[in-house]
Amino acid sequence: MKLVVQVRLMPDAVQAPVLERTLHTVNACANRVSRGAFAAYGLKGAVKDLRSLAYGDLKADGLGAQAAQHVIKRVADAYTTLRANIRAGNLGPKTSKRRRKAESTPIAFRPDAAHTFDDRCLSWNYDAQTVSIWTLDGRMKSLRFVCSPTALKQLTAHRKGESDLVHRDGKWFLIATLDIDEPEPYEPKDFIGVDRGITNLATTSDGDNHSGRRLDRYRRWQARKKAELQARNTRSARQLLKKRARRESRHATCINHTISKTVVAVAQRTERGIALEELGGIRERVTVRRDQRARQSSWPFHQLGSFIAYKAKRAGVPFIEVDPAHTSQRCVRCGHTERANRPTRDHFHCRRCGLAGPADHVAGVNVRQRARSAWVFVNMPDPAPA
């Protein structure tokens, strides 16, 4: 199981300018390789083609052998990802402006874009909490890093592969890859159904509700501030807009981490599995009022589901996704399904048997019931050969 952990680097007044010059130089080299690759091969340049095209020039610019190889691989991987997105239709049809621009211009790398270091260019000293890293001025040793005790323990036991050097908001980070063994999932005694939403971020079949009212007030406040900055339309206002967007994204990520950690902990303690609605394509399937479109499009439903999925996988908790159709309109007692069963967003009232309750709780119970059936079907033994 692949995970990442982020540690903060603490360079001094001498080390920081060297790191900055190194990062800017390798990204400038990546831009030059990208332009040459686009001119020579279009979007189809492979690693071996770019190596013959640019390796000598990169070495002449002062890059080490491994650093030059990483620059070439970054450019080749970027074009591979672009081709995959075009084939998948993520950039729209051939006539779309976004796709035409992507196909007609070389890929560009920001001066502070993350750069990859392998174990030949970067070594860790966990006891002293320092790293030794390649730079244009030679090997930089005893560069301090700080992280939580849990992260340090994970790094010591599971770090494997490459790490990324990141410069963000004036701070330096290393993002390391962890390779953790997956525990074998246990046989669940039952399931916890989780219904995701906007007003209530997550409601479980146990009745636990993670309300989004406080977050909604925060996001409305952010929206007003964004509108004020957009009206100014200056360079500093645009920079501040980007900063605010990153802050709001981090806030949403923190809340999703908190919710997912709580749900997985309850499931693990009670030896139950976790069931979610499969919400792929929700923006195409669900129609909302005009004033709610921005809220629906901006909240990361998929992120919450992915957090629950990987945390459950890491803890050995069984996880399953079920059909989301009519979970908030189906009666959990008699099975009657009708749109009128949900007269308001918050309330459920069955038109046949009279069962009433919170609509999100009813949806969570329906998710749990579908998970029970789906789990039996998925784990059904193969039929014996005739």
Secondary structure, 3 states (H helix, E strand, C coil): CEEEEEEEECCCCCHHHHHHHHHHHHHHHHHHHHHHHHHHHCCCCCHHHHHHHHHHHHHHCCCCHHHHHHHHHHHHHHHHHHHHHHHHCCCCCCCCHHHHHHHHCCCCCCCCCCEEECCCCEEEECCCCEEEEEECCEEEEEEEEECCHHHHHHHHHHEEEEEEEEEECCEEEEEEEEECCCCCCCCCCCEEEEEECCCEEEEECCCCEEECHHHHHHHHHHHHHHHHHHHHCCHHHHHHHHHHHHHHHHHHHHHHHHHHHHHHHHHHHHCCEEEEECCCCHHHHCCCCHHHHHHHHHCCHHHHHHHHHHHHHHHCCCEEEECCCCCCCECCCCCCECHHHCCCCCEEECCCCCCEEEHHHHHHHHHHHHHHHHHHHHCCCCCCCC
